[in-house]
């Protein structure tokens, strides 16, 4: 009996030792949006790759949107468990900066290859980009509109689904796209679009799901979205409608939370986001362009995507100065 007790005690001590050793691993907590953290998104591959070298535990926490992730950190304040927020874009980054919740990323940005050229922001680090567009099924829409005015002029039964600019970065992107293209006449475009909108969803995933169920003829998404259908599903029916006004550019960024207890680890992860390992994961999981040019290059199929000749982008400071007013005008026009 004494011998058995000794064995049990030894086994218990060993189990406790292993548990303590596993518990000693630092946990890097990353807040992001649902599509990024999904099983089919970039997060699983990035997590596995980083954990291979970091001797840490990477945990992605998903919100329904990146704006939702930012609000979660704001609500949690100094008590937040987040070390990093991932998935904001340049349109909302200035609002995030003004919270005072984020610190410098410390990453080398020399490898970045963005349509905007050099990058100098010390707080927000780009990791991918694409262009907003309306995606359609070629079997259902033979002659897609080629401008916002053409979309307004489509038959009354032609329907679209979009996202809310208050809760979704693509929704805000559409608002800015129309604002940049039409200026003082933007409200007229929204008035024309009002009758075409089936619904305004909180986030991108909901609206794209409705589109795939044929609840709408077109969905607000990205010029790169058809790559998913083409590469993953071997389905060439989907396309992004080229618009004469050009397309609004979205650059997604990450930032380190100032109160993070894992600053060194967080900075290592930020630099890792620009590695070929991560940048090669991005195109066929997030279905956008990587922020750098990797040795491997873009997957076959990306060359067939519509690449806008004209890209639109409003600087972050101007967006933040006017965002509330533009959203109020949008709400009044659509009755939201």
N, C-alpha and C positions, 0 to 999 in steps of 0.2 A: 504493500500500500504506500509506503514511504517512497519507494522507487517511482511508482506511478505519479505520485504528487510532484516529485522532482522533475519528471518529464513534462508534466502539465505546466509547471512553473516556468520551465525553460522555454516551452512553446509559447506561453503567454508573453514572456519577456521578448522573445524574437518577434512575435506579431506586433507588440507595442513598438519595438525598435523600428520595424519596417514602416509602421504607420507614422511614427514621428519623422522618419526620414522622408517619406512622401509628403508629409505635411510641411516640411521645411522648404519645399519648392515654392518660390515666389509665384503668385497668381497675377497674371496680367489680364485685366478686365477691360474689354473693348465694347463700347456701346455703338451700335450701328443700326441699319434698317433691315427689315425682314427679308427682303430678297437677297441681300448680301450674306446674311447669316444662314440662309436656307441650306438644306442638304445638297441642293444642286447649285448653290452659289459659290463664291470664291472662298468663304470663310473656312470650310473644312480643309481644303488643300493648303491654305496659308497657315492655318493652325498646326497641321501636321509637320509642315516644312520648318516652321520656326521652332517648334518644340524639339525637333531633332538636335538642334545646336544650343538652345538656350538653357536647358535643364530647368524649365519652368512649365507652368500650366497656363495655357492661353484659354480664356473663356470669352466667347462672344455673347453679348446680351442684345437681343433684338427688340426694337420698337417698330411700330407700324410705318414709320418714316424716319428719315434723318432729322427732320424738324422735331419729331416726337422724341428722338434720342436727346436732342439738345434741351428740350423742355424738361426731360427727366433729370438731367444733370442740374439744371437750374433749380428745380424743386428740391433736389437732394442737397444742393449747396455743398458745404464743406464735409458733409457726411456721405457724399457719393462714393460708391465703390469703383467708379470708372477711372481708369488710368488714361484711356484714349477714347476720343470720339472719331468715328470713321464714317464718311459718307455725306458730310455737309458739302455744299458747293459754294462757288465764289459769290453767288447771289445772296446767300444767307450768312456768309463768313463774317461780314462786318458786324452784323447783329450779335454773332457769337463772340466776336472780339470785345464788343462793348460790355459784355457781362463780366469781364475781368477774370473768367474762370480758367483761362488757358495760358500756357507758357510756350517758350520757344522750342522748336522741334530739333534744332541742332544738326539736321541732316544736310549732306552735300547734295546740291541740286543741279550739278553740272551735266548730269546725264538726261535731264528732262528735255523732251522734244514736243512741246505744246504748240498749237496753232498761234498762240499769243506771243511766242518767243520766250525770252528770258524770264525767270521767276525770282522774285526777291523777297517774298513774304516770309519773315522769320517764324511766324506762328502756325500758318496753315500750309500743309505739304500736299501737293497734287499727287494722285496715284492713277487716275484714269480720266478719260473725257469722251464725249460724244456730242451729237447735235440733236435737238428736239425736232420731232417730225410727226406727221400723222401716218400711221401704218394701216394698210388695207389688204384685203384678200383679193387677188387679181381675178379669181373666179366669180366674185360677187360685185366687184367694181371694175368695169371695163375702161372707163374714162375718168380717172381720179382728178380732182381739182388741182390746179397748178399755182394757186395763190389763195390768200384768205378771202379776197373778194370773190373768186371763183367758187370757194367753199360756201360763202354766203348765198351765192346764186344757184346752188344746186337745188334740185327739186325738194319740195317740202318734206317728203318722206325719207330724205337722206339724213342719216343720224350719226352723231359722233358721241364719244364718251371721253371726258377729261377729268383732271384731278384738281382738287381744291388748293389754291395758292397759299392758304393759311396753314396747311398741314403737309403739303407735298412739294418737294423741290421741282419736279416736272410741272406741277400746277403753277408754281411761281414762275417757272421758266416760260410757260405759254403766255402768262400775263406780260412779262418783260419782252418777249418776242413781238407781240402785237404792239406794245408801247414803243419799242425801238423802231419798228417798221412804219408805224402810222402816227406816232406823236399825238397831237391834239385831236386827231380823228380816230383814235383807238376805240373810243366809246361807241362810235358808229359801227365798227366791225363787231364789237361784242353784242350790240343790239341785233345785228344781222345773224349772228351765230346762235343767239338765245333759243330760237325755235328748232335748231338742229341738235341741241344737246339733250341726250337721253337722261343722263344723270351726271352729277359731279361727285366723284368718289374721294374718300379721304386720302388714299394712296394709290400708287401705280399698280400694284398687284391686283387690287380689286377691279380696276377699270380694264386692265388687259384681260382678266378672266372673263369679264362681260363681253368683250370684243370677240374672244375665241368661242363664246357661246352664241355668236351671231346676234347679239343684242344691239349692235351698232355696226355701221359700215366702216368707220374708221375710229382709231383710238390714238390719243396723244401718247407718244412713246419716243423712240429714238431712230435715227437713220440706220443704226446698227442692229436694231431689233430683228430684222429679217434674217440676220446671220444665224440666230438660234434655230429658226425653222429650217434653214438651208443646211446647216452643218449637223445639228443634233437630230433633226427629224427627217432629213433628206427631202424636205418639202420646199419647193421653189415658188409656191403660190403667193407668198407674202412680200410686200414691197413698201418702201417709204415714198410718199408723194413728194417730188421735188417742188419747192415753192419759189416763185420768182423773186419774192422779197429777200430770199436767203434764209438761213436757219440759225436759230439761237444756239450758241455754244454753251455746254455745261462742262465745267471742270470740277471733278469731285476731289475733296481734300480731307485730310485727317489732322488732328491736333491733340496735344498732350494736355491732360487736365492738371492744373497748377497744384492741386492738393494731392496728387498721386504720390504714394509712398515708394513707387518703383520707377523713379525718374530715369535712371541709367538704363534699365530694361526697356522702358517705353521708348527712349531715344534709339536704342538698338533696333526695336521693331519698326520705327519710322524709317530708318535707313534701309531695313530689310524690305519695306514696301516698294522700294525702287530697284530692288535686285531683279535680275533676269528671271529668277525662280518665281517671284510673285507676278511680275509683269507678263510672263508667259501664261500664267493661270487666268489672268483677267479677261482676255478676249472671249474665251469659250466657257466662262462661268458667269461673268457680269455682262457679257455681250456688248462691250464698248471697246474703245481704243485704249491701249496701255499708254501711260504717260512718258515712257521712254521707248527707244528703238532697241529691241533686243537682238542678240545674235541669231535667234531662231526666226524672227520676223513674224508677221501676221499670218494666221491660219488661212489655208486655201478657202476661198469663199468670200473673204473680206474685200477682195479686189472687185467684186461684183456690186458692192453697196454704193448707194448714192453718196458722193462726197461733195458737199455744197461748195460752189464756187465763191459764194459770199457768206461769211459767218458774221453773226451779230452778237454783241456782248456789251452790256452796260457795266461800268465799273462799280465795285462794291459799295463805295461811299455814296454814289448817286442813288443806287438802289435803296440803301438804308434811309437816305433822306426823304425818299418819295414812296417807299413801299406801302406804308399805312394808307396814304391818300389814294394810291392806285388800287389797292385792295378794296377800299371803301367805295370807289367808283364802280369797280367790278361787282361788288355786292348789290349795289343799287340797281345796276343794269340788269343783272340776272335774278334779282330778288332772292339772294342767298342769305 
